[in-house]
């Protein structure tokens, strides 16, 4: 398991690197995509790490329903 949700701080924490995602800053699908792409450029970001990241983000945020349903941007007041 590469990503752990820290409920108290509302962050998704990478277990093998000192890197975390502030889910409070995930208010749009573009912001979520920015995190994914930003991490994909890290030399440690394997396909497995990225795949688990996408699944973790979707499990926590329900991305399609809450952020981009039908291809239309849905803005959240705060992620999670």
N, C-alpha and C positions, 0 to 999 in steps of 0.2 A: 504494500500500500504506500503510494507516494504522496498522497494529499490527505490531510486531516483537517476537518472543520473545527475551528476554535469558536464555540458559540459565544463565549464571554466577550471576545474582541471582534466577532463577526469577520474572521479572516479564514482563508484557506491556506494552510501552511504546508510547504513542501518538506517531507520528512528526511530527504537526503541532501538538501541544500538549504542554505540560509536565505530562503525566498518565500514570500507570502503575498497573497492577493487580498486586498481590502475589499470585501464584498459590499461595503457601504458605498463604494465608488462605482458599483455596477448598476447604473441607472438606465442605461440604454444598451441595445444590442451591439452598437459600435464600441462602447466601452468594454464590453465582455470580449468582443473580437480582438480589441487592442491588447488585452491581457494575454490572450491565447497566442497571438502573433509575436508579442514581445518575448514570451517564454520560448516560443519555437526557435528563436534566434540564439538561444543560449546553447553553448556547446554540450551541455549535459542533458538537454531535452531530447530524449529518445522518443520514438513513436509510442512506446508503452507509457511513458510519463505524460506525453501530450494526450493520448487517448484517455487515460485515467483523469486527467485534468478536465477534459471536455465532459466526461460522464459525471464527474463530481460537481462541476458548475451546473450542469443540467439538473442533477438530482436536487441541488440546493435551491436553484433559482427558477426551475421549470421554464427554461429559456423560450421555447417556441410559444407557449401559451402566454407568458407574461411580458415578453420583449419583442417578438417579431411575428406574431400570429398573422398568417396569410401574407407574409412578406411586408407587412406594415409595421413601422416602428411604434412600439408601445413604451412610453417612458414611465419608469417606476420612481417613486419618491426616494426610495432607498432599497438597495439590494438586500435580500434575506429578511 
